[in-house]
Amino acid sequence: MPLDAQLLEILVCPACKADLTLVPLPEATSAMLVARFRDKFRDETPEVSEGLQCSRCARTFPIVSDIPVMLLDEALPPQQ
């Protein structure tokens, strides 16, 4: 199930309150995030292929099994 457009409109970066954009994640990053979140899912493998990237600070917040993880500690740092 894709992220609801209305939800995307109201979500903002928790660090700087800027707008977020839906972006695809590289396969290596997706695999790393699946491994990181695997213990939080009992009988299924988490799906991670997209994230929400901040337009100002460039942090990317992963979307894990259709749930945006909007915690600063879980955000991916800006790409170099």
C-alpha atoms as a printed R data frame, in Angstrom:
   type eleno elety resid chain resno      x       y      z
1  ATOM     1    CA   MET     A     1  0.000   0.000  0.000
2  ATOM     2    CA   PRO     A     2  1.608   3.300 -1.055
3  ATOM     3    CA   LEU     A     3  1.925   6.205  1.342
4  ATOM     4    CA   ASP     A     4 -1.286   8.227  1.459
5  ATOM     5    CA   ALA     A     5 -0.950  11.568 -0.373
6  ATOM     6    CA   GLN     A     6 -2.802  13.403  2.412
7  ATOM     7    CA   LEU     A     7 -0.383  12.013  4.993
8  ATOM     8    CA   LEU     A     8  2.567  13.120  2.875
9  ATOM     9    CA   GLU     A     9  1.126  16.649  2.745
10 ATOM    10    CA   ILE     A    10  1.039  17.032  6.541
11 ATOM    11    CA   LEU     A    11  4.313  15.300  7.447
12 ATOM    12    CA   VAL     A    12  7.323  17.553  7.995
13 ATOM    13    CA   CYS     A    13 10.887  16.940  9.081
14 ATOM    14    CA   PRO     A    14 10.992  16.596 12.875
15 ATOM    15    CA   ALA     A    15 14.374  18.367 12.969
16 ATOM    16    CA   CYS     A    16 13.790  21.499 10.891
17 ATOM    17    CA   LYS     A    17 10.056  21.359  9.987
18 ATOM    18    CA   ALA     A    18 10.741  21.495  6.228
19 ATOM    19    CA   ASP     A    19  8.749  19.622  3.564
20 ATOM    20    CA   LEU     A    20  9.495  15.985  2.756
21 ATOM    21    CA   THR     A    21  9.750  14.288 -0.632
22 ATOM    22    CA   LEU     A    22  9.211  10.604 -1.353
23 ATOM    23    CA   VAL     A    23 12.465   9.085 -2.692
24 ATOM    24    CA   PRO     A    24 13.587   5.553 -3.631
25 ATOM    25    CA   LEU     A    25 16.343   4.052 -1.487
26 ATOM    26    CA   PRO     A    26 19.408   2.287 -2.920
27 ATOM    27    CA   GLU     A    27 19.304  -1.529 -2.653
28 ATOM    28    CA   ALA     A    28 22.202  -1.639 -0.186
29 ATOM    29    CA   THR     A    29 20.478   0.877  2.083
30 ATOM    30    CA   SER     A    30 17.199  -1.035  1.864
31 ATOM    31    CA   ALA     A    31 18.943  -4.286  2.815
32 ATOM    32    CA   MET     A    32 20.647  -2.611  5.786
33 ATOM    33    CA   LEU     A    33 17.309  -1.215  6.996
34 ATOM    34    CA   VAL     A    34 15.534  -4.570  6.599
35 ATOM    35    CA   ALA     A    35 18.206  -6.131  8.825
36 ATOM    36    CA   ARG     A    36 17.910  -3.285 11.352
37 ATOM    37    CA   PHE     A    37 14.106  -3.537 11.652
38 ATOM    38    CA   ARG     A    38 13.790  -7.346 11.327
39 ATOM    39    CA   ASP     A    39 13.604  -7.917 15.099
40 ATOM    40    CA   LYS     A    40 10.595  -5.577 15.364
41 ATOM    41    CA   PHE     A    41  8.541  -7.827 13.043
42 ATOM    42    CA   ARG     A    42  7.549 -11.246 14.332
43 ATOM    43    CA   ASP     A    43  6.354 -13.376 11.428
44 ATOM    44    CA   GLU     A    44  7.211 -11.246  8.422
45 ATOM    45    CA   THR     A    45 10.139  -9.538  6.794
46 ATOM    46    CA   PRO     A    46  9.901  -5.733  6.814
47 ATOM    47    CA   GLU     A    47  9.710  -4.050  3.419
48 ATOM    48    CA   VAL     A    48 11.874  -0.993  2.888
49 ATOM    49    CA   SER     A    49 12.272   0.571 -0.556
50 ATOM    50    CA   GLU     A    50 11.421   4.254 -0.090
51 ATOM    51    CA   GLY     A    51 12.050   7.080  2.314
52 ATOM    52    CA   LEU     A    52 10.989  10.647  2.989
53 ATOM    53    CA   GLN     A    53 13.810  13.120  2.323
54 ATOM    54    CA   CYS     A    54 13.878  16.559  3.922
55 ATOM    55    CA   SER     A    55 14.165  19.429  1.463
56 ATOM    56    CA   ARG     A    56 16.276  21.501  3.879
57 ATOM    57    CA   CYS     A    57 18.531  19.239  5.997
58 ATOM    58    CA   ALA     A    58 18.502  16.272  3.528
59 ATOM    59    CA   ARG     A    59 17.918  13.622  6.203
60 ATOM    60    CA   THR     A    60 15.968  10.645  4.891
61 ATOM    61    CA   PHE     A    61 13.369   8.945  7.064
62 ATOM    62    CA   PRO     A    62 12.756   5.332  6.019
63 ATOM    63    CA   ILE     A    63  9.308   3.946  5.281
64 ATOM    64    CA   VAL     A    64  9.193   0.467  6.818
65 ATOM    65    CA   SER     A    65  6.287  -1.734  5.712
66 ATOM    66    CA   ASP     A    66  4.248   1.371  4.795
67 ATOM    67    CA   ILE     A    67  4.990   3.135  8.128
68 ATOM    68    CA   PRO     A    68  7.110   6.322  8.019
69 ATOM    69    CA   VAL     A    69  9.730   6.170 10.774
70 ATOM    70    CA   MET     A    70  9.984   9.822 11.769
71 ATOM    71    CA   LEU     A    71 12.534   9.453 14.573
72 ATOM    72    CA   LEU     A    72 15.748  11.491 14.334
73 ATOM    73    CA   ASP     A    73 17.757   8.535 15.652
74 ATOM    74    CA   GLU     A    74 16.509   6.362 12.774
75 ATOM    75    CA   ALA     A    75 17.011   8.958 10.016
76 ATOM    76    CA   LEU     A    76 19.600   8.351  7.332
77 ATOM    77    CA   PRO     A    77 22.235  11.090  7.132
78 ATOM    78    CA   PRO     A    78 22.416  13.367  4.084
79 ATOM    79    CA   GLN     A    79 24.061  11.784  1.028
80 ATOM    80    CA   GLN     A    80 27.520  13.089  0.201
